[in-house]
Amino acid sequence: MNALDQRILVPEILDRLAADDPRALRSRRDLARINALMFQAAIMTSLMRKFVAKAPGRILEIGAGDGTFMLKVARRMARDWPKVELTMLDRIDLFTPKLAADFAGLGWKLETFTADVFDWAQKADGEAFDVITVNLFLHHFDDARLLHLFSLLVRRAPLLLATEPLRAGLALAASRLLPAIGANDVTRHDAAQSVRAGFRGSELSDLWNAAGGRLIEERRAGPFSHVFVGAASTPAGNPQ
């Protein structure tokens, strides 16, 4: 059996560090560069242009981090989507007043929540969105937790767009080259673990379908990324 045939989850160092830990701050800067090298913002933008038929009124991003990823996406989409209410959710409060100002400059209104995504989704009765986006977040959960998460999210929006790590030999080999861009020990460890916990084939589709959703697309995107697009089988906000 190939070592990458099955997902392997190992706790990532960044998740255990305080938000203001110097190693965490450095790693988050590394992650911004890795996102750029993986073309994650461009990939998410292409999914939005392909699958979101009209300008959404409300978008939810889960696992939003410090918000800079979605800001890059918003800058690409703002001309076509001039007025969007964006909700960002993360368990650590990394959001800043400048971030809100940057979105406001694009005509987007930002609302942020600091909470565990499972707790928030279970308590957010009546909260419905046009699109849910996820970037480099789903791979943190095993299949059982993902099935639970999908069962909560499928009721919140008609469409979910996800860009995740691709579990492949080339991606794992590339993670070993991160010292070349000055990545610190946290980033080097976590990048390799992200690949091993990443996705391939129809792994996300199978879980989404089991949660009551409907597959639209799942595939690799470039050498390092795996994308998933799922639709709700019933209108958002209605019981399954």
Buried (B, 14 or more C-beta within 10 A) or exposed (E): EEEBEEBEBEEBBBEEBEEEBEBBBBBBBBBBBBBEEBBBBBBBBBBBEEBBEEEBEBBBBBBBBBBBBBBBBBBBBBEEBEEBBBBBBBBBEBBEEEBBEBBEEBEBBBEBBEBEBBEBBEEBEEBBBBBBBBBBBBBBBEBEBBBBBBBBBBBBBBBBBBBBBBBBEEBBEBBEEBEEEEBBEBBBBBBBBBBBBBBBEBBBBBBBBEBBBBBBBBEBBBEBBBBBBBBBEBEBBEEE
